Amino acid sequence: MSAPAGKSSDPIHPQLDGLRAVAVFAVLCTHLLPSQPWVRRVGPGGLGVVLFFVLSGFLITGILLRLRDAVADGRVPQGRAVSRFYLRRALRIAPLYYAVLAVTAIVDVPPVRATWPWHALYASNFYFARRGSWNGPVTPLWSLAVEEQFYLLWPLVVLFVPRRHFPRALVALLALAPLARAGYLLAGVDPFAIGLLPFGCTDTLLLGALLALCWHEPARFDATRRRVRSFGVAVALPAVALYLVFGPVPVTSPWFVLTSALQLALTGAIFFALIDAAARGFGGPLGAVLASRPLRYIGQISYGIYLLHTFVQGAARGFGDPWRALYRDEVAWFPIACATVVAVASATWVLFERPINALKRRLPYVG
């Protein structure tokens, strides 16, 4: 299922929601099964976040590229395009985010009240980089901060950089992220903080943006898409698999800086290939699973699951003795915790997120 030559193809395949479900499930495994050896070895939560980043870059940049075309065709003024993008993004992300911050601060869930200014300003990544470690239920907020910082500036690049220069700008920014990680390491920055600082992981978002550009202008960039996809499957996948099997390169190794600089880019290239395939539609059992209604629904509410899961987990553990023996057994507790989180996220989706999200119909880009 490929795009006609010379024409853009919008990534609307339902399997993309299935990939969101896979990503959020990986995060749940890390936070709900932290003592399991395979979780410690693989770090599925980190992989899930990278998948979220590449997928987000793909979908949001696709929207921005279509919006750029509407500006170029005179169907929408440039100023309106920018303001509508930010307003629609805010309607999707901000209401639940600030509602969760407000409620958890009011009931004094540690450490929200002590740290809320960082999170309210979408600066959680800087907070954790400064702290040098994670901090309980607010931990997942770092990736939301990274995304919002990226999407504060990225629309201006897509909409204001001349079309002929945009691909070069994208590639230059892509190359800057591994260089930034290497520079941070050589400057003695704590390795924990490197992926949280500016340009620490933007190549994952930009790999999604590159895929969106390849989809949007296949006549110019389909060969690029095929090359990056082949690289992801033939080079990046074996390299990352070796990393997962043998573990990270020791800090004392002369290869440490290089592997640390390239690890996220290689992982992102794998997900570039995966998302490209899912956007076209996997066949067989995998395609049926990714396009199944339960998985698509989990993908649809994945933002709420991601934002709420650590807070729901903490609240459930607060019930005391009747639950204590159960949640000490991570494997037995895991399905109960997942079901509870999905139930809460479903309620917030139906009662809160979906009605607010419907307001976007009043803010069309064109018309």
DADA-V630465 format. One record per residue. OMEGA is omega as a letter, one per 30 degrees, with the letter a starting at -180 (none if undefined). Layout:
omega=OMEGA
omega=OMEGA
This chain:
omega=a
omega=a
omega=l
omega=a
omega=l
omega=a
omega=l
omega=l
omega=a
omega=a
omega=a
omega=a
omega=a
omega=l
omega=l
omega=l
omega=l
omega=l
omega=l
omega=l
omega=l
omega=a
omega=a
omega=l
omega=l
omega=l
omega=l
omega=l
omega=a
omega=a
omega=a
omega=l
omega=a
omega=a
omega=a
omega=a
omega=a
omega=l
omega=l
omega=a
omega=a
omega=a
omega=a
omega=l
omega=l
omega=l
omega=l
omega=l
omega=l
omega=l
omega=l
omega=a
omega=a
omega=l
omega=l
omega=l
omega=l
omega=a
omega=a
omega=l
omega=l
omega=l
omega=a
omega=l
omega=l
omega=l
omega=l
omega=l
omega=l
omega=l
omega=a
omega=l
omega=a
omega=a
omega=l
omega=l
omega=a
omega=l
omega=l
omega=l
omega=a
omega=a
omega=l
omega=l
omega=a
omega=l
omega=a
omega=l
omega=l
omega=l
omega=a
omega=a
omega=a
omega=a
omega=a
omega=a
omega=a
omega=l
omega=l
omega=l
omega=a
omega=a
omega=a
omega=l
omega=a
omega=a
omega=l
omega=l
omega=l
omega=f
omega=a
omega=a
omega=a
omega=a
omega=a
omega=l
omega=l
omega=a
omega=l
omega=l
omega=a
omega=l
omega=a
omega=a
omega=l
omega=l
omega=a
omega=l
omega=l
omega=a
omega=a
omega=l
omega=l
omega=a
omega=l
omega=a
omega=l
omega=a
omega=a
omega=a
omega=a
omega=a
omega=l
omega=l
omega=l
omega=a
omega=a
omega=l
omega=l
omega=a
omega=l
omega=a
omega=a
omega=l
omega=l
omega=l
omega=a
omega=a
omega=a
omega=l
omega=a
omega=a
omega=a
omega=a
omega=a
omega=l
omega=l
omega=l
omega=a
omega=a
omega=l
omega=l
omega=l
omega=a
omega=a
omega=a
omega=l
omega=l
omega=l
omega=l
omega=l
omega=l
omega=l
omega=a
omega=a
omega=l
omega=l
omega=l
omega=l
omega=a
omega=l
omega=a
omega=a
omega=a
omega=a
omega=a
omega=l
omega=a
omega=a
omega=l
omega=a
omega=l
omega=l
omega=l
omega=a
omega=l
omega=l
omega=l
omega=l
omega=l
omega=l
omega=l
omega=l
omega=l
omega=a
omega=a
omega=a
omega=a
omega=a
omega=a
omega=a
omega=l
omega=l
omega=l
omega=a
omega=l
omega=a
omega=l
omega=l
omega=l
omega=l
omega=a
omega=a
omega=a
omega=a
omega=a
omega=l
omega=a
omega=l
omega=l
omega=l
omega=l
omega=a
omega=a
omega=a
omega=l
omega=a
omega=l
omega=l
omega=a
omega=a
omega=a
omega=l
omega=l
omega=a
omega=a
omega=a
omega=a
omega=l
omega=a
omega=a
omega=a
omega=a
omega=l
omega=l
omega=l
omega=l
omega=l
omega=l
omega=a
omega=l
omega=a
omega=a
omega=a
omega=l
omega=l
omega=a
omega=l
omega=l
omega=l
omega=l
omega=l
omega=l
omega=a
omega=a
omega=l
omega=l
omega=l
omega=a
omega=a
omega=a
omega=a
omega=l
omega=a
omega=l
omega=l
omega=l
omega=l
omega=a
omega=a
omega=a
omega=l
omega=l
omega=l
omega=a
omega=a
omega=a
omega=a
omega=a
omega=l
omega=l
omega=l
omega=l
omega=l
omega=a
omega=l
omega=l
omega=a
omega=l
omega=a
omega=a
omega=a
omega=a
omega=a
omega=a
omega=a
omega=l
omega=l
omega=a
omega=a
omega=l
omega=a
omega=a
omega=a
omega=l
omega=l
omega=l
omega=a
omega=l
omega=a
omega=l
omega=l
omega=l
omega=l
omega=l
omega=l
omega=l
omega=l
omega=a
omega=a
omega=a
omega=a
omega=a
omega=l
omega=l
omega=a
omega=l
omega=l
omega=l
omega=l
omega=l
omega=a
omega=a
omega=l
omega=a
omega=l
omega=none
